[in-house]
C-alpha cells in the first residue's frame, strides 16, 4: 500500500517507508534505503523540511550506534547498557533526555544568576 502511494509521490507514504526501513517494521532493515526515502520526501514536498531533517539526524545517530555496536561486537554496549544496547532508539531517547535535563539546569542557573544580579544593580 505504501509502495503504491510512494510511486504516486505521496510524501507521507515515502516518510513512512523510510521509517519502516530504518526500524525493520514489516520490511527489511536498511538504513541506506531509509535515507533514500527521506531524501525523496524532501524532493517531493519542501514543507516537510523540519520532520525530514529531524528524521535524518536520528537516522545518522542510529547508523553511528549500529556501527559502534558492530565494531565492538556488541560486548561493550551490552555490558555497560544492558537491555538498552539492543535498542538504539532507547539509547537515543535517553541521550536526548539527558541533554534536555542539562539545558533545563543551565537555564535555571542563568535565571538564578540574573535574579541575584538584579538587586545589586538597583543599589548602585
DASUL-V421948 format. One record per backbone hydrogen bond with DSSP energy under -1.0 kcal/mol. CO is the residue of the C=O (numbers start at 1). NH is the residue of the N-H. If there is no record, write none. Layout:
co->CO nh->NH
co->CO nh->NH
This chain:
co->1 nh->5
co->2 nh->6
co->3 nh->7
co->5 nh->10
co->6 nh->9
co->10 nh->14
co->11 nh->15
co->12 nh->16
co->13 nh->17
co->14 nh->18
co->15 nh->19
co->16 nh->20
co->17 nh->21
co->18 nh->22
co->19 nh->23
co->20 nh->24
co->20 nh->25
co->21 nh->30
co->24 nh->26
co->30 nh->34
co->31 nh->35
co->32 nh->36
co->33 nh->37
co->34 nh->38
co->35 nh->39
co->36 nh->40
co->37 nh->41
co->38 nh->42
co->39 nh->43
co->40 nh->44
co->41 nh->45
co->45 nh->48
co->46 nh->49
co->48 nh->52
co->49 nh->53
co->50 nh->54
co->51 nh->55
co->52 nh->56
co->53 nh->57
co->54 nh->58
co->55 nh->59
co->56 nh->60
co->57 nh->61
co->58 nh->62
co->59 nh->63
co->60 nh->64
co->61 nh->65
co->62 nh->66
co->63 nh->67
co->64 nh->68
co->65 nh->69
co->66 nh->70
co->67 nh->71
co->68 nh->72
co->69 nh->74
co->72 nh->75
co->74 nh->78
co->75 nh->79
co->76 nh->80
co->77 nh->81
co->78 nh->82
co->81 nh->84
co->82 nh->85
co->83 nh->86
co->84 nh->87
co->87 nh->91
co->88 nh->92
co->89 nh->93
co->90 nh->94
co->91 nh->95
co->92 nh->96
co->93 nh->97
co->94 nh->98
co->95 nh->99
co->96 nh->100
co->97 nh->101
co->98 nh->102
co->99 nh->103
co->100 nh->104
co->101 nh->105
co->102 nh->106
co->103 nh->107
co->104 nh->108
co->105 nh->109
co->106 nh->110
co->107 nh->111
co->108 nh->112
co->109 nh->113
co->110 nh->114
co->111 nh->115
co->112 nh->116
co->113 nh->117
co->114 nh->118
co->117 nh->121
co->118 nh->122
co->119 nh->123
